[in-house]
């Protein structure tokens, strides 16, 4: 099983667990509908939400670049660290 398959299974289990407390209340999903909701959450909505959050994190990190760079070793190191963070978040976005 790949990491993606494992993550999908975990997402499905989490979505199912999140819906469980609603069963037996005034809100009820038929088993087939519950399965469809879980599948929609895990295949479309959660991955899109993850991409949105990671894109926001990239934009927030980019906002940390020093704009009045004095070319000191400290400023260059700081901007390199920010660049590394942006790259690391980008790798998450690409699924690496």
N, C-alpha and C positions, 0 to 999 in steps of 0.2 A: 504494500500500500504506500502511495506517495504521501508526502507531507500535505499536499493539497487535498487529497482524499481524506486524510485524517482530520484536517481542519474543517472540511465540509461536514463530516460526521459530527464533530464537536459542535459546530454551529447549529446543526439540526437538533442535537440533543439540548442545547441551550434554548433554542426557540421553542421546542416542545415543552421544556420545563417552565418556560415563561408563560406558556398558555395554560398549563395545568391548574393554577389557582382559579382561573376563570371558569373552569368546568364546574357544573353544579350550581352556578350562580344564575342570574338572569341572562347571562351571556353564555351561549352554548354553540359549539361548532360540531357539526356532524363529523365523524372520523375522516371521511373523504375530504371534506372542506378543511379540516384541521391540517391534514397532510398537504393540501394545496397551499395553505397559508404558510406553513413551515417551509415548503419548497420555494415559494416566492421570496420569503424573507432571506433564506440562505443563498439563493442563486442570483437574486437581483438587488434587493434592498441593502442587505448588510455589506456586500462587496462595494456597492456604490458609496455607501456611507463611509466605509474605510478609505476609499480613494479621496473623498471630500475632506476627511479629517487629515489625511497625510498631505494633501495639497495645501490646506490651511497651515499645517506645521511648517512646510517648506517656505511659504510666504512669510510666516512669522520669523523663521530663522534668517531669511534674506534681509529682513528689516534690521538685523543686528550687525550688518556690515558697517564698518567705520567709513563714513563718507569723507571725513577730513583727514584722510590717511597721511600721517607725517613721514611715512617710509621708515619709521624706526623698526628695529627687529621685533619689538613687542606688538606694534600695530600689524605688522605683516603676519606674525604668528597668530594673532587674534583673528584676522580675516581668513587665514588658512584654516583655522579651527572651525569658523563659521562655514566655510566652503565644504569642509569634511562632513559637518553635520547635515548640510543640505544634500550632499551626495549620499549619505547614509539613509536619510529619509527617502530620497529618490529610489534607492535600491529596494526599500520596503515596498514602495509604490509599484515597482516592477516585479515584485514577488521574489526577490533574491534573498 
